Amino acid sequence: MPFQELLDERIAQADSLLCVGLDPQPEWLPAAVRQAEDPILAFNRAIVEATAPWACAFKPNIAFYEALGPAGLETLRRTIALIHERSAALVIVDAKRADIGNTSEAYARAIFDLLGGDAVTLNPYLGRDALEPFLKRPERGCFILCRTSNPGAGEFQDLPVGGRPLYQVVAERVRQWDEHGNCGLVVGATCPEELAQVRRLCPQMPLLVPGVGAQQGDLAQAVRAGVDARGGRLLINAARAILYASTGADFAEAAARAAQELRAAINQVIRSHCKL
């Protein structure tokens, strides 16, 4: 089944557009898990079990695991395995990969076959041939950077190309690449006007939207701008607001409440503002 259909199925099952970012930082871990053999795995397990009922996907950022060396990558592999064992949620490995062909082949094998990711974030700067090892797998999602949420995003992404900003050209080009129904775009919640424009250019493509919460993106604006005509094909990612809702012994319960509340807020916007 193409990834976009898998995503639609999971969104419907969970009645959720929430994607929980799994970006653990050792210095922020609650005391309750610090004595575990693998504190980050223990933390991730508790967060996944607590928030899975409210989420359609999880997004671990590979940098937080790579920074811990080989043991960190093993923790990531085990985290992805436990997500698949204990939920129906999809796993998006936030890696932002792209390189020449044989290197990208190795990246794709590492992320999809070794780590077990269902999807990955990718960088379009090298062009289609660099992404082909990912694109050719219909059952695996490819979320390609388009208009990001960081302060300096516009330095390149807003440059005019043929009278339009570059991010719009990227969106249209990825729409052309989407031959297998497995492409998506990354567009930050901090730029709702650009998000709405990307949705107009790519009316059926999944959009992964970081920047809600800690980066001050407006949730209602992001949902209204990003959902497709059926109120789906959108993933609202939240990490710190959920992971660190509490740093006490109740951290998992607090994460569950934060995830449930965010899912409810997203669904309320859809009911109130989307013509379904």
BAGU-776225 format. One record per residue (C-alpha): residue in three letters; residue number from 1; x, z, y. Coordinates in steps of 0.5 Angstrom, whole numbers. Layout:
<atoms>
<'Ala', NUM, <X, Z, Y>>
...
</atoms>
This chain:
<atoms>
<'Met', 1, <0, 0, 0>>
<'Pro', 2, <3, -2, 7>>
<'Phe', 3, <5, 4, 11>>
<'Gln', 4, <0, 3, 16>>
<'Glu', 5, <-6, 4, 11>>
<'Leu', 6, <-2, 10, 8>>
<'Leu', 7, <-2, 13, 15>>
<'Asp', 8, <-10, 11, 16>>
<'Glu', 9, <-11, 15, 10>>
<'Arg', 10, <-7, 21, 11>>
<'Ile', 11, <-10, 22, 18>>
<'Ala', 12, <-17, 21, 15>>
<'Gln', 13, <-16, 26, 10>>
<'Ala', 14, <-13, 31, 15>>
<'Asp', 15, <-18, 29, 21>>
<'Ser', 16, <-11, 30, 25>>
<'Leu', 17, <-7, 26, 29>>
<'Leu', 18, <-2, 32, 29>>
<'Cys', 19, <5, 31, 27>>
<'Val', 20, <10, 37, 27>>
<'Gly', 21, <17, 37, 29>>
<'Leu', 22, <22, 40, 24>>
<'Asp', 23, <28, 42, 28>>
<'Pro', 24, <30, 48, 26>>
<'Gln', 25, <36, 51, 30>>
<'Pro', 26, <40, 57, 27>>
<'Glu', 27, <40, 62, 33>>
<'Trp', 28, <32, 61, 34>>
<'Leu', 29, <31, 63, 27>>
<'Pro', 30, <26, 69, 26>>
<'Ala', 31, <30, 75, 23>>
<'Ala', 32, <25, 75, 17>>
<'Val', 33, <29, 69, 14>>
<'Arg', 34, <36, 70, 16>>
<'Gln', 35, <38, 74, 10>>
<'Ala', 36, <35, 68, 5>>
<'Glu', 37, <40, 64, 1>>
<'Asp', 38, <38, 58, 5>>
<'Pro', 39, <35, 61, 12>>
<'Ile', 40, <33, 54, 15>>
<'Leu', 41, <30, 52, 8>>
<'Ala', 42, <26, 58, 8>>
<'Phe', 43, <24, 57, 15>>
<'Asn', 44, <22, 50, 14>>
<'Arg', 45, <18, 52, 7>>
<'Ala', 46, <14, 58, 11>>
<'Ile', 47, <12, 53, 17>>
<'Val', 48, <10, 47, 12>>
<'Glu', 49, <6, 51, 8>>
<'Ala', 50, <3, 54, 14>>
<'Thr', 51, <1, 48, 18>>
<'Ala', 52, <0, 43, 13>>
<'Pro', 53, <-7, 44, 13>>
<'Trp', 54, <-7, 42, 20>>
<'Ala', 55, <-2, 36, 20>>
<'Cys', 56, <-2, 29, 18>>
<'Ala', 57, <6, 28, 18>>
<'Phe', 58, <12, 32, 19>>
<'Lys', 59, <18, 29, 23>>
<'Pro', 60, <25, 33, 22>>
<'Asn', 61, <30, 31, 27>>
<'Ile', 62, <36, 29, 22>>
<'Ala', 63, <41, 31, 28>>
<'Phe', 64, <39, 39, 27>>
<'Tyr', 65, <41, 38, 19>>
<'Glu', 66, <47, 34, 20>>
<'Ala', 67, <50, 39, 25>>
<'Leu', 68, <50, 44, 19>>
<'Gly', 69, <55, 39, 15>>
<'Pro', 70, <53, 37, 7>>
<'Ala', 71, <49, 43, 6>>
<'Gly', 72, <45, 41, 12>>
<'Leu', 73, <43, 35, 9>>
<'Glu', 74, <41, 38, 2>>
<'Thr', 75, <37, 42, 6>>
<'Leu', 76, <33, 36, 9>>
<'Arg', 77, <33, 33, 2>>
<'Arg', 78, <30, 39, -1>>
<'Thr', 79, <25, 40, 5>>
<'Ile', 80, <22, 33, 5>>
<'Ala', 81, <21, 34, -3>>
<'Leu', 82, <17, 41, -2>>
<'Ile', 83, <13, 37, 4>>
<'His', 84, <11, 32, -2>>
<'Glu', 85, <10, 37, -7>>
<'Arg', 86, <6, 42, -3>>
<'Ser', 87, <2, 37, 2>>
<'Ala', 88, <0, 30, 3>>
<'Ala', 89, <3, 29, 9>>
<'Leu', 90, <8, 24, 11>>
<'Val', 91, <15, 25, 13>>
<'Ile', 92, <18, 21, 19>>
<'Val', 93, <26, 22, 19>>
<'Asp', 94, <28, 22, 26>>
<'Ala', 95, <34, 18, 26>>
<'Lys', 96, <34, 13, 31>>
<'Arg', 97, <38, 8, 26>>
<'Ala', 98, <40, 1, 27>>
<'Asp', 99, <47, -3, 26>>
<'Ile', 100, <49, -9, 23>>
<'Gly', 101, <46, -11, 16>>
<'Asn', 102, <50, -8, 11>>
<'Thr', 103, <51, -2, 15>>
<'Ser', 104, <43, -1, 16>>
<'Glu', 105, <42, -3, 8>>
<'Ala', 106, <46, 4, 7>>
<'Tyr', 107, <42, 7, 12>>
<'Ala', 108, <36, 5, 9>>
<'Arg', 109, <38, 7, 2>>
<'Ala', 110, <40, 14, 5>>
<'Ile', 111, <34, 16, 9>>
<'Phe', 112, <28, 13, 4>>
<'Asp', 113, <32, 13, -3>>
<'Leu', 114, <36, 19, -2>>
<'Leu', 115, <33, 24, 3>>
<'Gly', 116, <26, 21, 1>>
<'Gly', 117, <23, 20, 8>>
<'Asp', 118, <16, 16, 8>>
<'Ala', 119, <18, 13, 15>>
<'Val', 120, <24, 13, 20>>
<'Thr', 121, <25, 12, 27>>
<'Leu', 122, <30, 6, 29>>
<'Asn', 123, <33, 3, 35>>
<'Pro', 124, <32, -4, 37>>
<'Tyr', 125, <38, -6, 41>>
<'Leu', 126, <41, -10, 36>>
<'Gly', 127, <35, -14, 34>>
<'Arg', 128, <31, -16, 28>>
<'Asp', 129, <37, -17, 23>>
<'Ala', 130, <39, -10, 24>>
<'Leu', 131, <33, -7, 22>>
<'Glu', 132, <31, -12, 17>>
<'Pro', 133, <33, -7, 11>>
<'Phe', 134, <28, -2, 14>>
<'Leu', 135, <23, -7, 16>>
<'Lys', 136, <23, -11, 9>>
<'Arg', 137, <20, -4, 5>>
<'Pro', 138, <12, -5, 7>>
<'Glu', 139, <11, 2, 4>>
<'Arg', 140, <16, 5, 9>>
<'Gly', 141, <14, 6, 16>>
<'Cys', 142, <19, 4, 22>>
<'Phe', 143, <18, 7, 28>>
<'Ile', 144, <22, 3, 34>>
<'Leu', 145, <24, 6, 40>>
<'Cys', 146, <20, 3, 46>>
<'Arg', 147, <19, 8, 52>>
<'Thr', 148, <22, 14, 51>>
<'Ser', 149, <20, 21, 54>>
<'Asn', 150, <27, 23, 57>>
<'Pro', 151, <29, 23, 64>>
<'Gly', 152, <34, 17, 64>>
<'Ala', 153, <29, 13, 60>>
<'Gly', 154, <28, 8, 65>>
<'Glu', 155, <35, 6, 66>>
<'Phe', 156, <35, 1, 61>>
<'Gln', 157, <27, 1, 59>>
<'Asp', 158, <24, -1, 66>>
<'Leu', 159, <29, -6, 67>>
<'Pro', 160, <26, -13, 69>>
<'Val', 161, <26, -18, 64>>
<'Gly', 162, <22, -25, 66>>
<'Gly', 163, <18, -21, 71>>
<'Arg', 164, <16, -15, 66>>
<'Pro', 165, <20, -9, 64>>
<'Leu', 166, <24, -9, 58>>
<'Tyr', 167, <20, -4, 54>>
<'Gln', 168, <14, -9, 54>>
<'Val', 169, <18, -14, 52>>
<'Val', 170, <20, -9, 46>>
<'Ala', 171, <13, -8, 44>>
<'Glu', 172, <11, -15, 44>>
<'Arg', 173, <17, -17, 40>>
<'Val', 174, <16, -11, 35>>
<'Arg', 175, <9, -14, 34>>
<'Gln', 176, <12, -20, 32>>
<'Trp', 177, <16, -17, 27>>
<'Asp', 178, <10, -13, 24>>
<'Glu', 179, <9, -18, 18>>
<'His', 180, <9, -12, 13>>
<'Gly', 181, <4, -8, 16>>
<'Asn', 182, <9, -2, 17>>
<'Cys', 183, <12, -2, 24>>
<'Gly', 184, <10, 3, 30>>
<'Leu', 185, <13, 5, 36>>
<'Val', 186, <16, 11, 40>>
<'Val', 187, <13, 12, 47>>
<'Gly', 188, <13, 19, 50>>
<'Ala', 189, <8, 23, 53>>
<'Thr', 190, <11, 24, 59>>
<'Cys', 191, <10, 17, 61>>
<'Pro', 192, <2, 16, 60>>
<'Glu', 193, <1, 9, 64>>
<'Glu', 194, <7, 6, 60>>
<'Leu', 195, <3, 9, 54>>
<'Ala', 196, <-3, 6, 56>>
<'Gln', 197, <0, -1, 57>>
<'Val', 198, <4, -1, 50>>
<'Arg', 199, <-3, 0, 47>>
<'Arg', 200, <-6, -6, 51>>
<'Leu', 201, <0, -10, 48>>
<'Cys', 202, <0, -7, 41>>
<'Pro', 203, <-8, -5, 40>>
<'Gln', 204, <-7, -4, 32>>
<'Met', 205, <0, -1, 32>>
<'Pro', 206, <1, 6, 30>>
<'Leu', 207, <4, 10, 36>>
<'Leu', 208, <9, 16, 35>>
<'Val', 209, <8, 20, 42>>
<'Pro', 210, <13, 26, 43>>
<'Gly', 211, <14, 30, 49>>
<'Val', 212, <8, 34, 49>>
<'Gly', 213, <9, 41, 50>>
<'Ala', 214, <16, 43, 52>>
<'Gln', 215, <17, 36, 55>>
<'Gln', 216, <11, 37, 59>>
<'Gly', 217, <7, 31, 57>>
<'Asp', 218, <0, 32, 58>>
<'Leu', 219, <-4, 32, 52>>
<'Ala', 220, <-11, 29, 54>>
<'Gln', 221, <-7, 23, 58>>
<'Ala', 222, <-3, 22, 52>>
<'Val', 223, <-9, 22, 47>>
<'Arg', 224, <-13, 17, 51>>
<'Ala', 225, <-8, 13, 53>>
<'Gly', 226, <-5, 12, 46>>
<'Val', 227, <-11, 12, 41>>
<'Asp', 228, <-13, 5, 38>>
<'Ala', 229, <-20, 3, 38>>
<'Arg', 230, <-22, 7, 32>>
<'Gly', 231, <-19, 13, 35>>
<'Gly', 232, <-13, 13, 30>>
<'Arg', 233, <-6, 10, 29>>
<'Leu', 234, <-3, 15, 34>>
<'Leu', 235, <1, 21, 32>>
<'Ile', 236, <2, 27, 37>>
<'Asn', 237, <9, 30, 36>>
<'Ala', 238, <10, 38, 37>>
<'Ala', 239, <16, 42, 35>>
<'Arg', 240, <18, 48, 39>>
<'Ala', 241, <11, 50, 41>>
<'Ile', 242, <9, 50, 34>>
<'Leu', 243, <16, 52, 30>>
<'Tyr', 244, <17, 58, 35>>
<'Ala', 245, <10, 60, 37>>
<'Ser', 246, <13, 67, 35>>
<'Thr', 247, <20, 69, 33>>
<'Gly', 248, <17, 76, 30>>
<'Ala', 249, <15, 77, 22>>
<'Asp', 250, <8, 73, 24>>
<'Phe', 251, <12, 67, 26>>
<'Ala', 252, <9, 63, 20>>
<'Glu', 253, <2, 65, 22>>
<'Ala', 254, <3, 64, 29>>
<'Ala', 255, <5, 57, 27>>
<'Ala', 256, <-1, 56, 24>>
<'Arg', 257, <-5, 58, 29>>
<'Ala', 258, <-1, 54, 34>>
<'Ala', 259, <-2, 47, 30>>
<'Gln', 260, <-10, 49, 29>>
<'Glu', 261, <-11, 50, 36>>
<'Leu', 262, <-7, 43, 38>>
<'Arg', 263, <-11, 39, 32>>
<'Ala', 264, <-17, 42, 35>>
<'Ala', 265, <-15, 40, 42>>
<'Ile', 266, <-13, 33, 40>>
<'Asn', 267, <-20, 32, 37>>
<'Gln', 268, <-24, 35, 43>>
<'Val', 269, <-20, 29, 47>>
<'Ile', 270, <-22, 24, 42>>
<'Arg', 271, <-29, 26, 42>>
<'Ser', 272, <-30, 27, 49>>
<'His', 273, <-27, 21, 52>>
<'Cys', 274, <-26, 15, 46>>
<'Lys', 275, <-32, 11, 45>>
<'Leu', 276, <-32, 11, 37>>
</atoms>
